[in-house]
């Protein structure tokens, strides 16, 4: 049984990287065996279905889970896919159940000999994930900015777009915050294969994730505020329209009474057969309507 692919698994190589596709049954059977010499706890972590970013030292190695952008945007599930890593001197074993963007580029750099120890590879992976997520978070901020600018117009039409931006920000933040904590924790581990330069790169990646977490939190709060403002604008618009309808109804209420009174089909109505009766009633109705409308205008019932 062999893993999905292995890099530099030679006796004289600085270290090897064994990456396993969790959907590859043969590779998973290799992982379930004992030939690789992995601790049982590490094997359990590598095969766990649901994970969140974390860093856990175990003996002379480290269990670290990271999240990065998925390679295929059409796939269902979280926007950030998980990679489970067991790192020890001379070897990294990683498992992912969905393809993560950028692993191919890391593999090419590994084959060129750019990484000398597991710390180099993990630091490079962290920086690469941050590099991929930076423009995504920036686009979310720009999207919220555009919604704020458009709020002065028909703002309530933006509710769906704002809700989508807020949902995306919450989804990213759920993994970005613990990922920053995991990288910070790894940079503090006293492992002889984690060099000072690796610690610098890990802290740099953690700092970028911290900035992204702050930006995502700001996007979430601004989106919630925009949603409340749109709801208020919509309620105010409905109130204004309801007020206009009420004022119009109040203007025509006395006119309805007058026309109903003189429209009764009974004998005894004064001037029923007079040739100017219709115009007299019409003029009276106009005067009453104008008087009522003037009162509402003077009382400032109408609002813009």
Backbone bond lengths (Angstrom), bond angles and torsions (degrees), N, CA, C in turn:
res aa  C-N    CA-C-N  psi(-1)  N-CA   C-N-CA  omega(-1)  CA-C   N-CA-C  phi
1 X - - - 1.453 - - 1.536 109.29 -
2 X 1.322 116.65 136.54 1.460 120.55 -178.70 1.513 110.21 -128.93
3 X 1.328 117.30 153.29 1.459 119.94 176.57 1.516 111.29 -71.51
4 X 1.344 116.58 173.77 1.457 121.32 -178.20 1.512 110.92 -59.25
5 X 1.314 118.28 -48.20 1.458 121.31 169.69 1.511 109.85 -158.47
6 X 1.300 115.12 151.24 1.457 122.36 -176.76 1.520 108.56 -130.60
7 X 1.335 116.28 139.44 1.458 120.80 179.87 1.527 109.31 -118.95
8 X 1.317 115.41 129.16 1.465 121.79 173.01 1.520 112.59 57.48
9 X 1.306 117.57 42.60 1.457 119.77 175.45 1.525 107.62 -89.34
10 X 1.351 115.73 71.64 1.464 122.70 -179.15 1.532 108.68 -128.22
11 X 1.283 117.79 152.03 1.468 119.56 -178.03 1.515 113.29 -58.89
12 X 1.337 118.46 -33.34 1.463 120.31 -175.77 1.534 112.20 -97.37
13 X 1.323 118.16 5.60 1.462 120.88 -179.91 1.524 109.65 -78.46
14 X 1.372 118.12 147.57 1.467 120.63 177.70 1.522 111.88 -55.83
15 X 1.319 116.70 -44.75 1.456 121.44 175.38 1.526 108.04 -167.23
16 X 1.326 116.21 167.66 1.462 120.05 -179.50 1.521 109.60 -121.26
17 X 1.304 114.27 154.44 1.466 121.53 177.54 1.525 107.41 -121.21
18 X 1.312 116.37 116.24 1.463 123.10 177.56 1.529 107.53 -106.65
19 X 1.316 115.92 112.56 1.465 119.92 178.99 1.513 109.79 -111.01
20 X 1.325 116.62 133.73 1.464 122.46 -174.79 1.524 109.29 -120.80
21 X 1.309 114.77 131.44 1.456 121.47 171.54 1.529 107.62 -82.57
22 X 1.325 117.13 117.08 1.460 120.40 -176.02 1.509 114.53 -62.33
23 X 1.335 116.52 -15.60 1.474 119.79 177.74 1.522 112.39 -90.19
24 X 1.330 116.84 -1.90 1.462 122.06 179.05 1.532 108.21 -90.25
25 X 1.330 116.71 105.43 1.462 121.05 -174.94 1.528 111.75 -61.11
26 X 1.334 118.00 -41.02 1.463 120.82 -178.66 1.523 111.39 -64.85
27 X 1.350 116.42 -41.60 1.458 120.05 178.57 1.524 111.37 -65.93
28 X 1.329 117.63 -37.40 1.455 120.27 179.24 1.523 111.27 -69.07
29 X 1.336 117.23 -32.24 1.473 119.38 174.90 1.523 110.62 -66.30
30 X 1.337 116.66 -36.27 1.467 119.90 175.18 1.522 110.14 -61.67
31 X 1.337 116.31 -40.40 1.464 120.37 -179.30 1.522 110.99 -68.65
32 X 1.317 117.55 -33.69 1.463 120.62 -179.32 1.524 112.48 -73.02
33 X 1.324 117.49 -16.35 1.462 120.16 179.67 1.519 112.16 -77.78
34 X 1.320 115.64 -174.13 1.468 121.64 -177.32 1.525 112.95 -110.35
35 X 1.337 117.56 -0.57 1.465 119.45 -174.38 1.519 112.21 -68.47
36 X 1.314 118.28 -26.57 1.464 121.04 -176.10 1.524 113.11 -80.74
37 X 1.339 117.49 -17.14 1.461 121.09 177.03 1.513 115.02 72.67
38 X 1.314 119.17 25.91 1.460 121.12 178.59 1.517 110.44 -80.97
39 X 1.326 118.18 144.48 1.467 119.90 173.74 1.522 110.81 -61.25
40 X 1.317 115.78 151.58 1.463 120.21 -177.62 1.529 111.02 -61.75
41 X 1.333 117.05 -39.51 1.462 120.47 179.39 1.522 111.11 -63.43
42 X 1.326 116.09 -38.86 1.465 119.74 178.39 1.520 110.60 -65.95
43 X 1.350 116.92 -41.79 1.466 119.47 178.27 1.522 110.95 -62.46
44 X 1.329 116.98 -40.15 1.468 120.46 178.47 1.523 110.69 -61.99
45 X 1.336 117.18 -42.52 1.465 120.25 179.89 1.533 110.90 -66.01
46 X 1.321 116.82 -39.20 1.462 119.69 -178.00 1.524 112.63 -67.81
47 X 1.325 117.66 -24.50 1.465 120.73 -177.17 1.520 113.07 -104.40
48 X 1.345 117.91 3.29 1.461 120.52 179.01 1.524 109.74 -66.91
49 X 1.335 114.86 135.38 1.471 118.93 -176.11 1.527 111.63 -71.27
50 X 1.327 118.15 -49.77 1.459 121.75 -177.11 1.525 109.36 -110.24
51 X 1.304 116.84 129.06 1.455 121.30 -179.49 1.518 110.28 -137.60
52 X 1.302 115.56 162.21 1.454 121.79 169.86 1.526 106.84 -132.01
53 X 1.331 118.48 156.12 1.466 120.10 -176.79 1.525 112.02 -55.71
54 X 1.329 115.68 133.82 1.459 121.30 177.31 1.516 108.51 -162.79
55 X 1.321 115.74 166.38 1.460 122.63 176.58 1.518 108.16 -137.36
56 X 1.344 116.30 123.75 1.451 121.05 -176.13 1.527 110.13 -135.85
57 X 1.347 118.80 110.74 1.469 119.25 175.99 1.523 110.96 -68.41
58 X 1.314 116.30 143.14 1.457 121.87 -179.66 1.521 107.97 -145.10
59 X 1.328 117.06 104.58 1.454 121.05 -178.41 1.515 110.67 62.05
60 X 1.332 116.46 -124.15 1.463 121.50 178.59 1.533 112.85 -94.49
61 X 1.324 115.77 9.50 1.455 119.67 -179.00 1.514 112.16 -126.97
62 X 1.316 115.33 -177.32 1.458 122.05 -177.11 1.521 108.95 -137.04
63 X 1.326 115.42 134.47 1.465 121.46 168.84 1.524 107.15 -97.30
64 X 1.312 116.87 122.85 1.463 120.36 178.98 1.529 108.91 -138.45
65 X 1.313 115.29 128.96 1.464 122.10 176.01 1.520 108.69 -110.82
66 X 1.316 115.81 132.39 1.461 121.50 178.77 1.515 109.68 -126.76
67 X 1.329 115.65 160.88 1.470 122.04 176.84 1.523 108.81 -124.80
68 X 1.334 115.51 137.88 1.453 120.86 179.25 1.514 110.77 -143.52
69 X 1.327 117.37 170.81 1.464 120.40 -178.73 1.516 111.41 -65.01
70 X 1.316 115.88 142.83 1.463 120.09 -179.47 1.530 110.23 -76.25
71 X 1.315 114.39 151.53 1.466 119.72 -178.57 1.528 111.47 -73.23
72 X 1.330 116.29 -38.43 1.458 121.37 -178.64 1.528 108.80 -106.88
73 X 1.330 116.79 109.69 1.462 120.96 -177.64 1.516 112.21 -66.83
74 X 1.339 117.25 -20.26 1.463 119.99 -177.08 1.525 112.63 -79.50
75 X 1.328 117.93 -10.37 1.457 120.51 -179.18 1.524 110.76 -68.51
76 X 1.331 115.16 148.54 1.458 120.53 176.32 1.529 109.71 -79.71
77 X 1.317 115.15 169.38 1.457 119.77 178.15 1.510 112.15 99.49
78 X 1.340 115.11 -167.34 1.459 121.01 -177.24 1.518 111.10 -64.05
79 X 1.333 115.34 148.28 1.467 120.27 178.08 1.525 111.28 -67.42
80 X 1.332 117.10 -27.70 1.463 121.78 178.73 1.529 108.65 -106.23
81 X 1.320 116.11 119.76 1.465 120.58 -178.50 1.522 109.76 -92.84
82 X 1.313 115.22 156.93 1.460 121.34 -173.38 1.522 111.57 -97.47
83 X 1.325 115.07 144.69 1.461 121.68 168.83 1.524 107.03 -128.20
84 X 1.328 116.15 126.42 1.468 122.79 -177.89 1.517 107.86 -101.32
85 X 1.319 116.98 130.96 1.478 120.78 -171.20 1.528 109.72 -129.54
86 X 1.321 114.34 133.91 1.461 121.42 166.05 1.524 106.77 -113.90
87 X 1.331 116.21 119.76 1.464 121.40 -177.12 1.519 109.42 -120.37
88 X 1.317 115.11 134.44 1.461 122.08 175.35 1.519 107.20 -149.55
89 X 1.301 116.40 170.90 1.463 119.04 -179.52 1.534 109.95 -58.31
90 X 1.333 115.29 123.35 1.451 121.10 175.72 1.518 115.72 88.02
91 X 1.361 117.74 -4.80 1.461 116.42 -176.05 1.527 111.66 -159.59
92 X 1.341 113.82 145.17 1.460 122.84 169.00 1.519 107.69 -128.39
93 X 1.317 116.02 131.94 1.463 122.04 172.86 1.524 106.81 -119.44
94 X 1.328 116.41 123.52 1.470 120.80 -178.44 1.518 110.22 -128.17
95 X 1.328 114.74 150.58 1.458 121.85 179.85 1.523 108.38 -135.15
96 X 1.318 116.59 135.31 1.465 121.24 172.58 1.517 108.46 -139.90
97 X 1.334 115.89 136.95 1.459 120.92 -179.21 1.522 111.83 -91.83
98 X 1.304 117.35 -16.99 1.462 122.03 172.99 1.519 108.21 -131.55
99 X 1.304 116.91 149.52 1.458 120.73 -173.50 1.522 110.75 -71.93
100 X 1.324 114.78 129.99 1.455 121.57 177.98 1.519 109.92 -98.42
101 X 1.313 116.07 138.71 1.465 120.78 178.96 1.524 110.06 -66.34
102 X 1.322 116.56 137.37 1.456 121.38 173.85 1.508 116.03 95.80
103 X 1.328 118.69 -9.25 1.471 119.18 179.97 1.526 111.31 -65.97
104 X 1.323 116.23 -33.77 1.466 119.04 177.98 1.518 112.31 -62.47
105 X 1.347 116.17 -40.12 1.461 120.04 178.07 1.526 110.89 -65.61
106 X 1.336 116.73 -39.21 1.470 119.77 177.21 1.526 110.75 -64.54
107 X 1.316 115.84 -38.07 1.465 119.09 179.22 1.528 110.44 -62.60
108 X 1.318 116.92 -42.34 1.463 120.00 178.99 1.529 111.14 -63.15
109 X 1.328 116.51 -41.76 1.468 119.48 178.03 1.524 110.79 -65.49
110 X 1.323 116.37 -36.17 1.462 120.51 178.06 1.526 110.07 -64.59
111 X 1.324 116.58 -43.02 1.465 120.28 -179.20 1.519 111.93 -66.74
112 X 1.342 117.04 -25.97 1.462 120.61 177.14 1.527 112.67 -81.07
113 X 1.334 116.21 -4.71 1.459 119.98 177.96 1.517 114.78 82.36
114 X 1.354 117.65 24.03 1.458 119.89 -179.14 1.527 112.87 -76.15
115 X 1.335 117.40 -20.32 1.457 121.40 -178.06 1.531 109.14 -108.32
116 X 1.320 115.58 129.14 1.461 120.48 -176.69 1.515 113.49 -103.65
117 X 1.323 117.57 -14.91 1.457 120.68 179.59 1.526 108.49 -156.36
118 X 1.332 117.92 169.07 1.472 120.25 -179.31 1.527 113.11 -59.02
119 X 1.330 116.83 -32.22 1.465 118.67 179.15 1.523 112.10 -61.40
120 X 1.347 116.60 -39.23 1.472 119.94 178.10 1.531 110.91 -61.03
121 X 1.325 116.02 -43.96 1.464 120.12 -176.35 1.526 111.06 -67.72
122 X 1.318 117.64 -45.24 1.466 120.48 -178.46 1.524 110.41 -66.03
123 X 1.334 116.89 -40.38 1.463 119.80 177.08 1.526 110.90 -62.48
124 X 1.334 116.88 -42.50 1.467 120.49 178.89 1.524 111.32 -64.92
125 X 1.332 116.44 -40.10 1.465 120.03 178.02 1.525 110.67 -63.31
126 X 1.321 117.40 -42.16 1.465 121.08 -179.89 1.521 111.32 -63.44
127 X 1.335 116.39 -45.41 1.469 119.98 179.84 1.520 110.61 -65.39
128 X 1.332 116.69 -37.39 1.463 119.85 179.62 1.527 110.98 -65.28
129 X 1.338 117.11 -40.80 1.470 120.28 177.70 1.528 110.16 -63.14
130 X 1.341 115.62 -43.78 1.466 119.00 178.71 1.525 110.85 -62.29
131 X 1.335 116.19 -38.37 1.467 120.49 179.41 1.527 110.91 -64.38
132 X 1.334 117.28 -36.57 1.456 120.26 179.02 1.537 111.39 -72.97
133 X 1.330 117.70 -35.11 1.463 120.34 -173.88 1.521 112.80 -83.45
134 X 1.327 118.16 -25.87 1.472 120.72 -178.11 1.530 112.67 -52.97
135 X 1.340 119.86 -52.61 1.469 118.64 -179.40 1.521 113.03 -66.69
136 X 1.341 117.91 -28.98 1.464 120.16 178.68 1.528 110.33 -65.79
137 X 1.335 115.78 -45.94 1.472 119.88 178.44 1.527 110.36 -65.40
138 X 1.335 116.83 -39.54 1.476 120.14 177.90 1.530 110.87 -62.01
139 X 1.337 117.06 -40.18 1.467 120.27 178.09 1.523 111.35 -64.10
140 X 1.334 116.99 -37.52 1.459 119.56 177.05 1.526 110.66 -62.72
141 X 1.350 116.04 -42.24 1.461 119.30 177.04 1.518 112.14 -62.24
142 X 1.342 116.68 -41.63 1.469 120.28 177.82 1.524 111.08 -63.97
143 X 1.322 116.00 -37.16 1.464 119.65 179.87 1.529 110.55 -63.93
144 X 1.330 116.45 -42.16 1.465 119.78 177.73 1.524 110.20 -67.33
145 X 1.345 117.34 -37.63 1.469 120.40 176.53 1.526 110.98 -59.20
146 X 1.334 116.23 -44.84 1.469 120.13 179.04 1.532 111.06 -61.93
147 X 1.327 116.16 -38.26 1.461 119.14 178.71 1.524 111.15 -66.13
148 X 1.338 117.26 -38.09 1.458 120.26 178.15 1.525 111.19 -64.61
149 X 1.340 116.30 -39.00 1.467 119.47 178.55 1.524 111.37 -67.55
150 X 1.317 116.26 -36.54 1.461 120.29 -178.44 1.521 112.81 -80.66
151 X 1.320 117.41 -6.19 1.454 120.88 -175.98 1.522 112.51 -66.24
152 X 1.328 117.08 -24.37 1.461 120.17 -178.79 1.522 111.69 -70.31
153 X 1.338 117.60 -18.26 1.455 120.65 178.17 1.515 110.62 -94.89
154 X 1.329 116.06 -133.81 1.459 120.67 178.56 1.523 108.31 -79.06
155 X 1.333 115.35 73.65 1.454 120.96 -170.76 1.512 114.77 -63.66
156 X 1.331 117.10 -31.97 1.454 117.93 -174.51 1.525 112.91 -66.96
157 X 1.343 117.55 -14.36 1.470 119.71 176.62 1.525 111.81 -74.34
158 X 1.321 118.37 -10.22 1.467 122.08 -177.98 1.521 112.84 -92.54
159 X 1.308 118.37 2.86 1.464 120.57 -173.33 1.518 112.08 -58.76
160 X 1.326 117.41 -42.60 1.460 120.43 -178.04 1.527 111.10 -66.43
161 X 1.332 117.45 -41.14 1.459 120.84 -179.82 1.525 110.94 -65.89
162 X 1.333 116.68 -41.60 1.464 120.30 178.72 1.521 110.75 -65.99
163 X 1.324 116.74 -41.85 1.464 119.91 179.15 1.523 111.12 -61.99
164 X 1.339 117.22 -37.46 1.468 120.68 178.89 1.529 110.44 -66.74
165 X 1.343 117.12 -43.60 1.468 120.26 179.07 1.525 110.56 -62.65
166 X 1.315 116.73 -41.97 1.466 120.17 -179.66 1.520 111.08 -65.74
167 X 1.337 116.68 -41.74 1.463 120.33 179.04 1.524 111.05 -63.16
168 X 1.328 117.20 -40.97 1.465 120.74 178.54 1.516 111.43 -65.14
169 X 1.333 116.40 -42.13 1.465 120.33 179.13 1.525 111.29 -62.40
170 X 1.319 116.70 -41.43 1.468 120.17 178.71 1.524 110.57 -64.77
171 X 1.338 116.54 -40.72 1.466 120.57 -179.92 1.522 111.33 -62.95
172 X 1.335 117.60 -43.57 1.467 120.94 178.91 1.526 111.52 -68.29
173 X 1.325 116.15 -43.24 1.460 119.73 -175.73 1.529 111.78 -63.46
174 X 1.328 116.75 -29.21 1.461 121.05 -179.38 1.520 111.73 -59.91
175 X 1.347 117.40 -27.08 1.463 120.80 -179.37 1.528 112.63 -109.30
176 X 1.333 117.41 -26.38 1.462 119.87 -177.12 1.526 110.97 -67.38
177 X 1.324 117.66 -42.20 1.470 120.65 -177.64 1.533 111.52 -63.49
178 X 1.347 120.06 -53.00 1.480 117.73 178.17 1.521 113.05 -66.29
179 X 1.342 118.31 -25.82 1.460 119.77 177.56 1.521 110.44 -66.62
180 X 1.315 116.86 -39.81 1.461 119.83 175.77 1.534 110.20 -60.81
181 X 1.333 116.26 -44.05 1.465 119.97 179.89 1.525 111.52 -63.47
182 X 1.340 116.15 -38.16 1.469 119.41 180.00 1.519 110.95 -65.86
183 X 1.324 117.54 -42.06 1.471 120.59 -179.51 1.526 110.82 -68.21
184 X 1.317 116.41 -39.54 1.471 118.96 176.48 1.525 110.84 -62.18
185 X 1.343 116.04 -41.48 1.464 119.56 179.46 1.523 111.29 -64.04
186 X 1.337 116.89 -40.38 1.465 119.71 -179.50 1.520 111.30 -67.71
187 X 1.345 117.16 -35.24 1.467 119.11 179.86 1.524 112.24 -65.87
188 X 1.338 117.46 -17.83 1.463 121.61 -178.99 1.526 113.18 -97.69
189 X 1.346 117.39 -4.35 1.456 120.09 -178.34 1.527 111.30 -69.94
190 X 1.309 116.13 142.48 1.465 121.72 178.77 1.528 109.16 -94.13
191 X 1.322 115.82 71.76 1.458 121.90 177.05 1.528 108.56 -110.26
192 X 1.332 116.66 134.10 1.460 118.78 -175.89 1.525 112.73 -68.57
193 X 1.341 117.82 -18.71 1.466 119.52 179.03 1.530 112.62 -91.60
194 X 1.335 117.05 0.28 1.467 120.83 173.45 1.529 107.19 -99.71
195 X 1.302 117.14 104.71 1.464 121.55 -176.53 1.526 110.80 -82.35
196 X 1.346 114.43 167.45 1.464 119.82 -179.41 1.530 111.35 -60.23
197 X 1.322 116.13 -38.24 1.466 118.85 178.95 1.529 110.80 -65.35
198 X 1.340 116.52 -37.08 1.461 120.09 176.44 1.532 110.41 -62.94
199 X 1.323 116.15 -41.20 1.468 119.48 179.50 1.527 110.82 -62.97
200 X 1.318 116.46 -38.23 1.472 119.90 178.10 1.520 110.30 -62.65
201 X 1.341 115.96 -45.60 1.459 119.70 -179.91 1.532 111.21 -65.70
202 X 1.321 117.41 -39.22 1.463 120.46 178.77 1.526 111.00 -64.35
203 X 1.347 116.23 -42.03 1.473 119.08 178.30 1.524 110.71 -67.17
204 X 1.337 116.62 -35.20 1.461 119.91 177.15 1.531 110.84 -63.47
205 X 1.338 115.87 -44.99 1.466 119.43 177.73 1.526 110.84 -63.90
206 X 1.345 116.51 -41.03 1.465 119.80 178.61 1.523 110.97 -62.24
207 X 1.329 117.11 -38.33 1.458 120.49 178.33 1.523 111.25 -65.35
208 X 1.320 117.20 -39.08 1.463 119.75 178.34 1.526 110.57 -66.73
209 X 1.318 116.51 -38.41 1.465 118.86 176.51 1.527 110.87 -68.01
210 X 1.329 117.51 -33.18 1.465 120.05 176.55 1.526 110.32 -63.74
211 X 1.338 116.65 -43.27 1.466 119.61 178.05 1.529 110.91 -64.35
212 X 1.324 116.35 -39.65 1.460 119.17 177.91 1.532 110.94 -64.39
213 X 1.335 116.20 -39.74 1.466 119.40 178.85 1.531 110.83 -62.82
214 X 1.338 116.62 -40.95 1.460 119.76 177.94 1.531 111.16 -64.88
215 X 1.334 116.76 -41.33 1.462 120.48 178.95 1.532 110.87 -65.78
216 X 1.332 117.23 -40.69 1.457 120.53 178.42 1.520 111.36 -65.60
217 X 1.334 116.40 -37.93 1.465 119.37 176.75 1.522 110.65 -64.75
218 X 1.347 116.51 -40.97 1.463 120.30 177.59 1.534 110.72 -64.38
219 X 1.334 116.70 -41.07 1.472 120.14 178.08 1.521 110.40 -62.06
220 X 1.320 116.24 -41.60 1.465 119.27 -179.74 1.526 111.21 -63.57
221 X 1.339 116.80 -44.56 1.456 120.09 -179.54 1.530 111.50 -67.88
222 X 1.339 116.29 -41.27 1.467 118.79 179.28 1.523 111.15 -66.26
223 X 1.329 116.76 -37.24 1.461 119.69 178.30 1.524 110.70 -65.31
224 X 1.339 116.40 -41.03 1.467 119.10 177.85 1.532 110.74 -63.54
225 X 1.341 116.32 -41.25 1.461 119.98 178.62 1.527 111.06 -65.12
226 X 1.336 117.07 -42.12 1.460 120.28 177.76 1.528 111.04 -62.28
227 X 1.315 116.28 -39.92 1.459 119.83 178.86 1.526 110.35 -62.44
228 X 1.323 117.23 -42.14 1.468 120.40 177.88 1.529 111.11 -64.73
229 X 1.338 116.59 -40.80 1.459 119.36 179.23 1.518 111.37 -64.61
230 X 1.331 116.77 -41.08 1.463 120.10 178.38 1.525 110.37 -64.11
231 X 1.341 116.44 -41.06 1.466 119.95 177.48 1.526 110.57 -62.33
232 X 1.342 117.02 -41.68 1.466 120.43 178.26 1.528 111.14 -64.49
233 X 1.343 116.28 -42.42 1.465 119.14 178.71 1.523 111.38 -62.75
234 X 1.301 115.00 -40.53 1.465 118.55 -179.82 1.528 110.37 -66.32
235 X 1.332 116.60 -42.81 1.465 119.63 178.68 1.532 110.89 -64.46
236 X 1.347 116.86 -39.54 1.465 120.20 178.61 1.525 110.92 -64.53
237 X 1.327 116.25 -39.11 1.457 119.26 179.67 1.523 110.86 -66.75
238 X 1.321 116.22 -40.67 1.460 119.92 177.04 1.520 110.45 -64.03
239 X 1.348 117.94 -40.54 1.462 121.41 178.51 1.521 111.04 -62.42
240 X 1.339 116.63 -42.72 1.468 119.88 179.29 1.526 111.45 -62.32
241 X 1.323 115.43 -42.82 1.458 118.44 179.57 1.518 111.34 -67.82
242 X 1.330 116.46 -38.45 1.467 119.57 177.69 1.518 110.64 -64.31
243 X 1.337 116.77 -38.20 1.458 120.46 178.65 1.522 111.40 -64.46
244 X 1.340 116.24 -42.28 1.464 120.01 178.67 1.528 110.64 -61.65
245 X 1.332 115.74 -43.48 1.463 120.03 178.83 1.529 110.37 -62.33
246 X 1.348 116.42 -42.69 1.465 119.94 179.73 1.525 112.14 -64.04
247 X 1.351 117.09 -41.19 1.459 121.02 179.68 1.528 110.63 -64.69
248 X 1.335 116.01 -44.38 1.470 119.40 178.62 1.526 110.37 -61.48
249 X 1.347 115.92 -41.23 1.473 118.75 178.77 1.525 111.51 -63.81
250 X 1.344 117.26 -39.38 1.459 120.33 179.83 1.532 111.58 -68.52
251 X 1.335 116.28 -32.31 1.476 119.24 177.77 1.524 110.18 -66.91
252 X 1.309 116.51 -42.11 1.464 119.46 -176.06 1.523 113.16 -85.59
253 X 1.338 117.56 -8.99 1.464 119.16 -179.63 1.534 112.40 -61.75
254 X 1.356 119.46 -51.10 1.485 117.65 177.51 1.524 112.51 -66.33
255 X 1.335 116.85 -30.67 1.456 118.77 178.19 1.524 110.70 -67.32
256 X 1.315 116.37 -36.56 1.457 119.91 176.84 1.520 110.87 -64.14
257 X 1.339 115.59 -38.03 1.467 119.29 178.18 1.525 111.22 -64.36
258 X 1.361 115.86 -44.53 1.461 119.57 -178.71 1.523 110.84 -64.29
259 X 1.330 117.29 -49.10 1.463 120.13 -179.04 1.519 111.82 -65.25
260 X 1.333 116.61 -34.88 1.460 119.04 177.11 1.513 112.11 -68.50
261 X 1.342 115.61 -37.30 1.462 119.63 179.90 1.521 111.46 -66.22
262 X 1.338 116.21 -46.64 1.457 118.77 -178.43 1.523 112.80 -82.50
263 X 1.287 117.45 -6.02 1.456 119.52 179.17 1.512 113.45 -94.73
264 X 1.341 117.61 2.92 1.460 120.39 179.49 1.535 110.52 -67.07
265 X 1.293 116.97 136.42 1.462 122.59 -178.73 1.525 110.18 -90.53
266 X 1.359 116.04 64.93 1.463 122.15 178.66 1.526 108.18 -131.14
267 X 1.315 115.87 159.57 1.465 120.53 177.45 1.517 110.14 -79.63
268 X 1.327 116.36 155.93 1.450 121.87 175.17 1.501 115.47 99.87
269 X 1.331 118.32 1.13 1.464 119.52 177.85 1.526 108.24 -72.30
270 X 1.340 117.08 125.49 1.467 119.44 -177.34 1.525 111.65 -62.18
271 X 1.303 115.80 142.78 1.461 123.74 175.74 1.537 112.14 56.36
272 X 1.313 116.40 30.12 1.463 119.31 -178.84 1.514 111.97 -63.99
273 X 1.318 117.01 -29.57 1.451 120.39 -177.64 1.515 112.89 -109.15
274 X 1.330 116.52 11.24 1.461 119.49 179.75 1.542 108.62 -76.34
275 X 1.326 119.92 138.07 1.480 120.92 -176.52 1.527 114.10 -65.31
276 X 1.330 119.01 -20.93 1.475 120.78 -179.39 1.531 112.97 -102.88
277 X 1.311 116.87 8.94 1.473 119.76 -176.71 1.540 111.73 -63.26
278 X 1.325 115.93 -43.84 1.483 119.10 -178.83 1.523 111.07 -59.42
279 X 1.316 116.67 -46.80 1.459 119.93 -177.87 1.523 111.75 -68.66
280 X 1.328 116.69 -31.93 1.465 120.26 177.56 1.525 110.72 -65.82
281 X 1.347 115.80 -44.76 1.474 119.51 178.72 1.530 110.40 -66.44
282 X 1.325 116.96 -40.28 1.469 120.36 179.11 1.522 111.11 -63.17
283 X 1.338 117.00 -45.46 1.459 120.09 178.86 1.519 111.88 -63.11
284 X 1.330 116.57 -40.61 1.464 119.98 177.68 1.532 110.92 -61.87
285 X 1.341 115.90 -41.38 1.468 119.69 179.84 1.524 111.21 -64.77
286 X 1.343 116.01 -40.39 1.464 119.47 178.36 1.510 110.71 -63.23
287 X 1.314 117.54 -42.55 1.467 121.26 179.67 1.531 110.83 -63.78
288 X 1.317 116.92 -43.29 1.474 119.88 179.18 1.529 110.35 -63.82
289 X 1.363 116.79 -45.18 1.459 119.76 178.82 1.515 112.60 -61.63
290 X 1.347 116.43 -42.52 1.459 120.30 178.78 1.523 110.81 -65.16
291 X 1.323 117.81 -38.09 1.467 121.31 -179.98 1.526 110.86 -65.42
292 X 1.329 115.61 -44.93 1.478 118.70 179.38 1.530 110.76 -65.35
293 X 1.342 116.96 -43.45 1.464 119.78 178.55 1.523 111.10 -63.22
294 X 1.325 117.26 -39.91 1.465 120.87 177.53 1.517 111.80 -61.93
295 X 1.324 116.48 -37.85 1.466 119.66 178.55 1.527 110.97 -63.02
296 X 1.351 116.05 -45.29 1.467 119.32 -179.95 1.529 112.09 -64.68
297 X 1.333 115.56 -37.62 1.465 118.64 177.56 1.518 110.62 -66.21
298 X 1.333 116.12 -44.16 1.467 119.77 179.54 1.545 111.41 -64.12
299 X 1.330 116.20 -35.55 1.474 120.64 178.75 1.521 112.33 -80.20
300 X 1.343 117.63 -1.69 1.472 123.22 177.77 1.523 112.42 59.15
301 X 1.316 114.58 47.03 1.440 119.11 175.30 1.534 111.87 -75.89
302 X 1.305 115.79 -27.25 1.471 119.77 -179.30 1.522 108.97 -80.62
303 X 1.334 115.12 133.76 1.476 121.36 176.80 1.510 108.37 -125.21
304 X 1.335 114.77 147.21 1.461 119.62 177.70 1.500 109.45 -79.88
